Amino acid sequence: MHSYLKALNQYFDFTGRARRSEYWYFVLFNFIFSIIALALDGFYGYFLEIPDWETNWEFFSPLYALLTFIPGLAVTARRLHDAGYSGWWYLILLLPILGAIWLLVLLFQDSERMENKWGPSPKTSKWRSRL
């Protein structure tokens, strides 16, 4: 949960680096909260029975998606920085299937151990702070 809140606190921060755990915990909690938002939409749409609406009542899930869109982009860019790639590699998703597979490969890669052009390694700086 700490990683999720950290990503939300760094809302527009596309600089720096994010460890694998920070990114994947953000993805996990984002998925869980999206399911909860969808359940709330279904609950209120079913029990409120809003007249004259031909579509399902949705409020919570689009609002949640809107609020977490920019932090999701930012934490993905920081994760790519940590693996040694530019955040612009996110645009590889424009390739239909291969782009998503290649982005997953990049996101699963381990951090660069040394400092790169996006900052010091979060792994080594964490170990140095404990000493």
C-alpha positions as CSV (number, residue, x, y, z in Angstrom):
1,M,0.0,0.0,0.0
2,H,3.0,2.3,0.7
3,S,4.1,2.0,-3.0
4,Y,0.6,2.9,-4.2
5,L,0.4,6.0,-2.0
6,K,4.0,7.0,-3.0
7,A,3.0,6.8,-6.7
8,L,-0.1,8.9,-6.0
9,N,2.0,11.5,-4.1
10,Q,4.3,11.8,-7.1
11,Y,1.4,12.6,-9.3
12,F,3.2,14.6,-12.1
13,D,6.8,13.4,-11.3
14,F,8.1,11.8,-14.5
15,T,11.7,12.1,-13.3
16,G,13.7,9.7,-11.1
17,R,13.4,6.0,-10.8
18,A,10.9,3.5,-9.4
19,R,11.8,-0.1,-8.3
20,R,10.0,-3.1,-9.7
21,S,8.2,-3.6,-6.4
22,E,6.9,0.0,-6.4
23,Y,5.6,-0.3,-9.9
24,W,3.9,-3.8,-9.5
25,Y,2.4,-2.9,-6.1
26,F,0.9,0.2,-7.7
27,V,-0.5,-2.0,-10.5
28,L,-1.9,-4.5,-8.0
29,F,-3.7,-2.0,-5.8
30,N,-4.9,-0.1,-8.9
31,F,-6.5,-3.3,-10.1
32,I,-8.1,-4.0,-6.7
33,F,-9.5,-0.5,-6.4
34,S,-10.8,-0.6,-10.1
35,I,-12.7,-3.8,-9.3
36,I,-14.2,-2.1,-6.2
37,A,-15.2,0.9,-8.3
38,L,-16.8,-1.3,-10.9
39,A,-18.7,-3.1,-8.1
40,L,-19.9,0.2,-6.7
41,D,-21.1,1.2,-10.2
42,G,-23.0,-2.1,-10.5
43,F,-24.5,-1.8,-7.0
44,Y,-25.8,1.8,-7.5
45,G,-26.9,1.2,-11.0
46,Y,-28.9,-1.8,-10.0
47,F,-30.5,-0.5,-6.9
48,L,-31.1,3.1,-7.9
49,E,-32.9,2.0,-11.1
50,I,-32.3,5.4,-12.8
51,P,-35.2,6.0,-15.2
52,D,-34.8,6.9,-18.9
53,W,-31.2,5.7,-19.0
54,E,-30.5,3.1,-21.7
55,T,-26.9,2.4,-20.5
56,N,-25.6,1.2,-17.2
57,W,-25.0,3.8,-14.5
58,E,-21.3,4.4,-14.2
59,F,-19.7,7.0,-12.0
60,F,-17.0,5.6,-9.8
61,S,-15.0,3.6,-12.3
62,P,-14.5,6.4,-14.8
63,L,-13.7,8.9,-12.0
64,Y,-11.2,6.5,-10.6
65,A,-9.6,5.9,-14.0
66,L,-9.4,9.6,-14.6
67,L,-7.7,10.2,-11.2
68,T,-5.1,7.5,-11.6
69,F,-4.3,7.9,-15.3
70,I,-1.5,10.5,-14.8
71,P,0.1,8.7,-11.8
72,G,0.0,5.4,-13.8
73,L,1.9,7.1,-16.6
74,A,4.4,8.7,-14.2
75,V,5.2,5.5,-12.3
76,T,5.6,3.6,-15.6
77,A,8.0,6.2,-16.9
78,R,10.0,6.0,-13.6
79,R,10.0,2.2,-13.8
80,L,11.4,2.4,-17.4
81,H,14.0,4.9,-16.1
82,D,15.0,2.4,-13.4
83,A,15.6,-0.3,-16.1
84,G,17.7,2.1,-18.1
85,Y,15.2,3.1,-20.8
86,S,13.6,6.4,-21.6
87,G,10.0,6.9,-20.5
88,W,9.1,7.5,-24.2
89,W,9.4,3.7,-24.6
90,Y,5.8,3.7,-23.3
91,L,4.7,4.7,-26.7
92,I,5.7,1.2,-28.0
93,L,2.1,0.3,-26.9
94,L,1.1,1.8,-30.2
95,L,2.2,-1.4,-31.9
96,P,-0.8,-3.7,-31.6
97,I,0.3,-6.9,-29.8
98,L,4.1,-6.9,-29.9
99,G,4.2,-3.5,-28.3
100,A,2.4,-4.7,-25.2
101,I,4.6,-7.8,-24.9
102,W,7.8,-5.8,-25.4
103,L,6.7,-3.2,-22.8
104,L,6.1,-6.0,-20.3
105,V,9.6,-7.4,-20.9
106,L,11.0,-3.9,-20.2
107,L,8.9,-3.5,-17.0
108,F,10.0,-6.9,-15.7
109,Q,13.7,-6.2,-16.1
110,D,15.9,-5.7,-13.0
111,S,17.1,-2.2,-12.0
112,E,20.4,-0.9,-13.2
113,R,22.7,-1.3,-10.2
114,M,24.6,1.9,-10.8
115,E,23.5,5.5,-11.1
116,N,22.1,6.3,-14.6
117,K,21.1,9.6,-16.2
118,W,17.7,9.5,-14.3
119,G,19.3,9.4,-10.9
120,P,20.8,7.0,-8.3
121,S,19.6,3.5,-8.0
122,P,16.8,3.1,-5.5
123,K,18.3,-0.3,-4.4
124,T,21.8,1.0,-3.6
125,S,20.6,4.2,-2.0
126,K,18.2,2.2,0.2
127,W,21.1,0.0,1.4
128,R,23.4,2.9,2.0
129,S,20.8,4.6,4.2
130,R,20.5,1.5,6.4
131,L,24.3,1.5,7.1
